[in-house]
Amino acid sequence: MPSSNETPRREGARNRSAIGQSIIFLLLLWAFVFNVVVKEQTGIVAFFEIIDTITENLVMGSIVTVCMGLGIVTVFTITKLYTQIISKTSSFRILEQIAVEDGSRKDWSSVFRRLLHFEEEPEPEEVVPEHLSSILISLSILYLMSWVYVLLFSEALFFVSWSAGVDLPITVANLELLPTLALAIPFSARVMAYLRYPYAQDYADFMPGAVFVLLLVGSLGYLFHSDDQQFFLVRVWHDQQLLREFLRSGLTLAFVPVFSESLFWMFDIFLHEEDEE
């Protein structure tokens, strides 16, 4: 006689098997109806073409959709992590701890999980990374990401102006204004973190959405070969004088967050030294 525990287990297995068979039947039925209605095939041909329809239309379409979805998730995850880093005062010390505690053990799943839930990491007592190599890497990452946001938000601000019907004449005299404003957006979130502003994360959270919209609109304009859409970086790239001025100003602007972070760390070090005395 089966025990009382085995009977519900068998019933659950039968239910799962029935559900699985129902799903398979629905997929086959959808493919058959698709062949008859969309491909306008006869009933017999539609029946024998079910497997081809599932393979060509569903599987290949799913692969393309999944790849695009993964690309969107990757861009959003990276930009979201960056906004969490700049809106958290001791973020670079936390990144060092993650690298030392989990990265040294090659526990990559734990590293990814902690980065994914970066806002849940506890605040350490000190904000400055402990090792010199960590300081150099942190400042290098900050400089690189500053460049990325100079490029992305310069394009985003130009796109917003263009879509609103405002034509921005780009000249050597006013070229630096757009990158300066572009860098001020993420840099202001870092300043809020320095000042312990309680809504720094709320302010920074809009940046992943802005980057996503910019990349989406730019990709659609490129795929559809739109001649109407205007791009700031394309204008700069095709003019050697504008390009030189943009690179010159960008090299200086991108170093501003690095300089500010260095001053903040020095202030924190001196503050702790005074407390110890």
N, C-alpha and C positions, 0 to 999 in steps of 0.2 A: 504494500500500500504506500502511495507517495505521501510524504510528510506534508504538513500544512504550509511549510516554507517553499517546497518545490512546486506546488500547484500554482500559486501566483506567479512564480518565475516562468513556468511554462506558458501560462496565459499571456504574460508580457512578451515572451519571445514570439508567440503566434501573432499577437497584435502588431509587433514591429515588422514581422514578415508580411502581413497583410498590407500594412501601410506602404512598405517598399514595393510590393507588387502593384499597388494602386498608382504609385508615382510613375512607375515604368509604363503602365498602361496609359496614363494621361499624356506622357511624353510621346508615346507612339501615336496616340489619337491626335495630338496637336500636329505632329509631323504629317499625318495623313490628311487632315483638314487643310493644312498649309499647302500641300501639293495640289489638292483639288481646287482650292479657292484662289490662291496666289499664282501658282505655277500653271493652273488651268490644265491639269492632267486628268486623264480618265481614272476611274476607280482602280482598275487593275494596275495601271502604270504607277499611280500614286502609292499603292500598297507596296510595290517592289522598290520604290524609290525612297521609302521611309528612312532607311539607314543612311543613304547619301545625303538626305536633307538634314538629318541630325548631325552628321559629320561636317558638312560644308557650312550650313547656316547657323547651327547652334554652337558647335564646338569652336569653329574658327571665329565666329562673332564673339563668343565668350572670351576667347584668348585675347582678342584685341581690346575688349572692354576691360578685362582684368588688368592688362598691361597699362592702359590709360589710368585706371583707378589706382594702381600701385604708384605710378608717376605722381599723381595728385597727392596721394598719402605721403610720399617721400618729401615732396616740396613743402607740404604743410607741416610735417613733423620737424624738418630742419629749421624752418622759420619759427615754429612754435618754441623749439628748444632754445633758439637764439633769444627770443623775447623773454623767456624765463631766465636766461643767464643775465641779460642786461638789467632786468628788474629785480634781481636778488643781489644784495650787497656782497655777500661772501661767496658768490657763484664760482669764482675761479679756485678758491680753496676747496670747495666741494668737489669740483671736477678733479682736482689733484687727489683728493681722498678716494674718489671712485677709481681713478687710474691705479693708485697704490694698492688699495684693498682688493679690488676685483680684477683689474687689468693685469697686475703682476701675476695673478694666479690663472690668467687666461680664462676666467669665468665670464665669457662674453655675453651669455644670457643674462647674468646679473648686471653687467655693465649696461646693456640695452634697457633692461627693466628700470634701473635707477635713473637713466637718462630720460626715459619715457615719463617717469613720475618725478621729474626733477624738482617740482614745486613742493613735494612732500619731504625732501631731504631736510634733516634738522640743521639749524643754524650753528656753525662752529663759533668758538669764542673769538678767533682771529679771522680776518678777511684776506690776509696776504698769503699766497702759496708758500709752503715751507722750503721748497728746493729752488735753487737758481734756475735749473732747467725748466721747471714748471712755470716760473715767472716769464722766461723767454718765450716758451710755447704759448702761454696765455696772451701775452702782448702781441705775438705774431698772429694768433687767431683773431684777436680783436681788430688788428690792422686789416687783415684780409676781409673780415666781415664788414668792416666800415667801407671798404672799397665796393663790396657787393651791394651794399645798400645805397651808396652814392650812385651807382649805375641804375639800380632798380627803381629807386624813388625819384631820380631825375626823370626817368622815362615815365613813371607813373604820374608825376605832377604835370609833365608836358601833355600826357594823354588826357588827363582831366580837363586841362585848359582847352585842348583842341576839341574834345567832345562837347564842351560847353559853348563852343563857337568863338573862343578867344584865340586869336593867332598871336603867338609869341615870336617876335623877330629875334633870332639868335645872332648876336654879334660878339666880337672879342671883348667889348666893353662890359656887356652884361652877362657873359657866359657863366661867370662864377656864381651868380645869384641862385640859379637853379640847383646846382650840386650842394651849395651851402644850406639851402632850405631842405634838400633831400636828406642830408646828414643830420640836420637838426631834429628830425622826427625820431629816429632811434636814439640819438644821443640825449635827447630830453628825458627819455625813459630811464637812462642810466643816471642822469642827474637826480631824478626823483628817487632812485634807489639810494644814492649817496645821502640824500636828505631824509631817508626813511619815510617817504611819502606813502601813505597807506593804500593808495589807488594806483601805484606804479604798474602793477600787473594788469589791471583793467585797461589802463591806457595802452600798454604794449600789445594787448591781445588783438587790436585791430590790424596790426601789421601783417600777420599771416594771410588774412583775408584780402588785404590790398595787393600783396604779392601774387596771390592766386588769381585774382581778377585780371591783373596786368598780364600774367603769363597766358591766361586763357584767351584774352582778347587779342594779344599779339600772335598767338598760335593760330587763331581763327583767321586773322587778317592775312597771315602768311599762306595758310592752306587754301584759302579762297582767292588768293592773288588780288587782294584789294589794292587798287591804285589810289583810293581816296584817303586811306589812313596815313597819318604823318607820324614819324618816329624821330625823337630827339637825337638818339645815339647814331642813327643813320645819317642825319644831317651833319653831325659833328665828324663822323668817320670820313665823309666825302670831301671835307674841307680841311686841308692840312694845317692851316693857321688855327682854325677852331680846335682841331684835334690836339695840337701842341699846347694850346692854352688850357684845354680841358684836363689833359694829363698833368700839367704843371699844378693846376689848382687842386686836382684830385689827390696828388701825392701829399700835398700839405694838409688838405682837409681830413683825409683818412687818418692822419697822424694825431689829430686833435683828441679823439677818444683815448688813444694810447698815452698821450701826455697827461690827460686828465686822470686816467687810471693810475699812472705812476705817482702823481701827486697825492692821490687819495690813499694809496698804499703807504707812501712815506709818512703822511699825516697819521695813519693808523699805527705805524711802527713807533713813531715818536710818542704817541699818546700812551701806548702800552709801556714804553720805557719810563715815562713819568709816573705811571701808576705803580710800577714795580719799585721805584725809588720811594 
